[in-house]
């Protein structure tokens, strides 16, 4: 019998690796993966090395493999919050048209203390802010991130400030815990997060919270663009942002009521299952970095 060709055979083994790791909480070693794939360890070494190099897997000091950030990013792009994002996209498009700046919806990444962009409508201006859906950004130096960080419970915020490595991207980047704490208090009081050249010297942004029907912050609505334009039209654009965020919150409340998916057993999943984020009450901070 002719053995399977290397290409399809490798694809099958890659899928087995991904499926095995998706079902494992603590990750798997090379030996464990070889047993599950019913394959010699030598046949998996190259596949694991390639997947790790591409960011699809990560390998810890003990040699255990787990799904990596690239895999999670692809899953986020494909599945997370589809119904809400479909409802909110016209609001996002109208915001971008009204302000002339790039509009974004983002939330907390499901596996790390990072913000992730879920939808975008780019500005029609030739000089504009651009980012890919699925890209991740630090919490401490972006408008999206600071809005999410401002609504962390105190215990989780304290853990984040203690564990995160906060790189100074520009002279305006806030890195000191005391300064960041004061900034987050201001954001909670005013309901809007702003950055002016904190991650990219020439770019600025503003973000407002998107809340669900229980009042929990589940995402943020953002406008971003060149600092000069953002500063010049701040009052007008922030007013539009506030109104658009209120509409997105209304839609988020509706989506959380409507999105009751029925499983094969006839049971309903909670609405939280549809949100592409880790709950702000959960804490993946332990051992995590800010990047």
N, C-alpha and C positions, 0 to 999 in steps of 0.2 A: 504494500500500500504506500502511495506517495505521501510523504509528510506534508503538513500545511506549509505554505510559503511563509517566510520570515515576517513579512509586513502584516498580514492579517493576524498571524499568531501573536505578534507583539502587541497589536491593538487589543486583542482579547485579554492579554495579561495585564495591560495597563488598566483596562476597565475593571478587572478583578481586584487590582491594587486599590483603585479609587473606591470601589464598593466596600472593600474590607476596611479601609481607613475611615470611611464615612460612618461605619457601624461601630467604630471603636472610640471610646472616650479617652483612653490614655495613650493611644497610638500603638503601633506594632513594630517589632524588630524585623530584621531581614529574615531570620529563621521562622518567625511566626507568619510572615507574609508568604514565604516559600511553602509552608505547610498548607495555608489556606488556598494558595493558587495551584497546589499540587505540582510544583515546578522546582527544579534545582536552584539553589541559591545563586549559582553563577549566572543563570539566565536572567535573574532579576537585578543584578548589580548595576548593569548599564542603564536599564530602564529607570531605576530609582535615582541614579545619579543625574540622568537627563531631566527627570521631572523636578528634582530638587533645584537644579541649576536654573530652571525656567520659573521657579517660584510656585509651582503647583503643589509641591510637598515641602515640608521642613523636617530636619533631623536634629534631635537634641543631643546633648553630651552623652547620654546613655545609649545612643544608637537607635532610638525609637522614632519612627516616621509618623507624621500626621499631615492632614491636608493643609496646604499653604495659602498665603494671601491671594495668589493669582486665581486659584480655584474658587475661593470665597468671592472674589470680585466678579468672576464670571457668573456664579450662582446668583449674586445680588442683581446683576444686570438682567438676568433672564427671568427671575421669578418674583423678586420682592416687591410687594406693594402694588402689583399690576393694576388692580381695580381702582385704588385711590389715585394712583398716578395718572390713569386715563381720565378720571374726573377732573383732576387738578391741572392737567396740561393746558387747556384753554385759558385758565386764569394766569398761568405762567407766561403763555404767549402774549396775552394782553398786557401784562406787566412789562415785558421786554419791549413791546411796541410803545407803550406810554412813556417809559423812562429813557428809551434808546440805549439801554445797557443790557448785558447778558443776565438772564434770569435763571436761577438754579433752585432745585429742591434737594435737600440733603438730610441725612439722618445719621445716627450712631451706627458704626460698623457692628456686625453681629458677633465679632470675635476679638475685638480690640478696642482700646480707647482712642479711636480715630473717627473722623467724620467721613462719610462716603456720599458722593453725589449720585442721585438717583434719576434726575431728569434735568434737562437744560433747554433753553431757547437762546441762541446767541444773538447778540446785538448785530444790527445791519451796518454799523459803523465799520470802516476799514480798520481802524485801530480799536480793538476790543479785547475783553477778557475771554479766554477760551480754555475749556477743560473737557476731558472725556467723562462720559457717564461711567460710573464705577470707580473713578479715581478716588483716592483717599487723601485726606489732609489732617494735619495736626490739630488738636483741639485748642491749644493755648494761643495760637497766632493767626487764626482765621475767623471771619465773622460767623460762619457756620459752626465751627468748633466752640467758640466762646459762648454762643447762644446755648448749645447743648450742655457745655460744662457748667454754665451758670445755674442749671437746674438739676445738677447732681445732688443727691442727699449729702449732708455735711460729712458723714463718715467716709463716703466714697470719694468726695472731693479732697478730703484730707489725705486719703491713700494715694490718689492720683498725684497730688502735689509732691508727696514724698517719694513716689516711685518714678515719675516721668523724668526723662532727660530733655530739657528744653533748650534747643539750639537757638542761638541768636542769628537769625537770617539777615536782619538789617539792623540799623541803629535804633529803629522804632520797635523792635520785637520786645515784648514783655516776657521776661524770664524769671524774675524774682517772685517767690511765692506770695509775699505780702502785697506787691503791686498787682499781681494777677487777682488776688482775693478782692482787693478794692475795685478792680475793673468789673469783676463778676457781680459784685453787689450793685454797682451802677446799672449793669445790664438788667438785673432783676427788677430794679426800681423803675427804669425807663421803658423796658420792654423792647429794646432794640440793641443789637450788638454792632459795633463799628470797628473796622480796621483801616488804617491809613499807612500803607507801606510797611506792614509788619512782617509779611512773608516775602513779598516781592516789592521792591522799593517804589516802583511806579504804579502799583495797583492798589485799589481800595475797594471796600465792600461794606454792605450793611445787611443785617439779617434780623428777621422777626420770627417768633415761635409759631409753629403749627401745633395746635392742641387737639386732643381727641374729646369725645363727649364727656369724659370724666375729668377734663381739665389737665391731663398729663401732657407734657411736651413730648411729641413723638417725632418731630421733624422740624426743619427750619426752611424758610423761604429767603432767598438771597438775591441781591443785585450786586454786580461787580463790574468794574471797568477801570479805565485810567484814572489816576488820583485827581488830576485836574478837573475832569468832568464830574466826577463823583462829588467833589467839594463844591463846585460851582452850582450844582443843582440839588444839593442835599435836601433842602426843605421840601421841594416839590416831589422828589423821587421817594423820600422816606414816607411821605403821606400816602403815595400810591402803594408802597410796599406794605404799610400797615393795613390798608384796606384789602389788598390782595391776600395777605396772611389770614385776615379774619374770614375771608371767603374760603380759603383752603381749610381752615379749621372747621368751618361749617360742613364742608365736604368730608373731612376726616371723621367727623361725628356721624355723618350719614353712612359713610363706608363702614365704620365700626359696627353699626347696627345692621347693615345689610349683608356684610360679608360673613355669613355663617355657612361654611362649606359642610356638606354632609359626607361623612366617610362611608366606606363600603358597609360598615356595620350599622349605619343609620344614625350615628351620633354626630353632633355638631362640634366643630372646633371653635375655640375661643377666638374672638376677633383679633387678639394680640398676635396670633399666629401669622397674620397677614402683614405685619409690620416688619420692614427690613432693618431691624435694629435690635440691639440688646436693651432690655428695660433699663432706664436710668437708675433703677433701684438695684440692679444686678451689679456685679463688680468683677470684670475681667482685668482690673488694674494690677493685681498681684503679679509681679515679675514682668510686667509689660513696660515697654518704653513708649515715649510719645510719638515715635516716628513709625 
